[in-house]
């Protein structure tokens, strides 16, 4: 993810039988994949599409905050 600095959370979903990648800072921004790597590749595309669509619609685009959750 060259210039993308949003936190991405990836987890396995038994219900979907796939890895799910979510971006908490971008509402509704999620992707899936059959492998961790595929989910990551897919979310990179979706993040760019989310940002492009928000810009076209004149919606607020949050600045990346980086790590949101601490373990």
PyMOL commands that set and color helices and strands:
alter all, ss='L'
color gray80, all
select helices_A, chain A and resi 36-57
alter helices_A, ss='H'
color red, helices_A
select strands_A, chain A and resi 9-13+18-22+30-33
alter strands_A, ss='S'
color yellow, strands_A
deselect
rebuild
show_as cartoon
